[in-house]
């Protein structure tokens, strides 16, 4: 379930709100053990996603680095190459 959570720090362009939200959803799904919560648990799930989103956003805003930003396309190509090797 959490395979979709990617490193969001130190990329150019910076992580979007959608990427941060998707990571928060994946995290809450993993912790709750539910890919889609029941109606009874939907409110608690939504609150948790919002809180994780805010915590992640604050973390990303507070992090600093001296390393140059990574290029998204280059990192995606590296990931594809690793996957091809792994599943070949």
Phi, psi and omega in degrees: 000323185270008180297339182277353177281122182244158173298132183248348184273143172065048174242153175238118359287161182299162179302140179274167176300322180296320179294319179294318179295317179299320177295320179296317179299314180298319179298312181294322176301316181295312182295319183281339182079013183232123176289326177222116183291155175291166178300325180294332183256358185301317182296315180295320178299312181297319178296316180297317179299316180297318180292318178295320177303310182296318180296319179294316179299315179296319179299310182298323178291331183271343181286143175231157178204155175260353180287147177292150180299145178278151177269126183300320182292319179296315180295322178295320178295320177298317180296319177297319179296318177296318179295320180297319178294317183294320186257010181287000000 
